[in-house]
Amino acid sequence: MADYEVGYKKPPRHSQFKPGNRANPHGRGKRKRRTETEIVYEVMNGPAEFRQGGKSKRASRIELLIRADSDHVEA
């Protein structure tokens, strides 16, 4: 026991941990499972590149789907 110095922020080894006391008793939480709705929402609202008039632009996939649908209706 002579090799361990007792002092400021260094309690004696015999009293460092109380029996049954754990630092993190419940541990890290489990990952939340994503639903199909959440996955579809993320994919459809993610950015997509498209070309319009020779220029590269970005918009959400849902916006592109709506635009493509409205283009067919007008024709």
Secondary structure, 3 states (H helix, E strand, C coil): CCCCCCECCECCHHHCCCCCCCCCCCCCCCCCCCCHHHHHHHHHHCEEEEEECCEEEEEEHHHHHHHHHHHHHHC
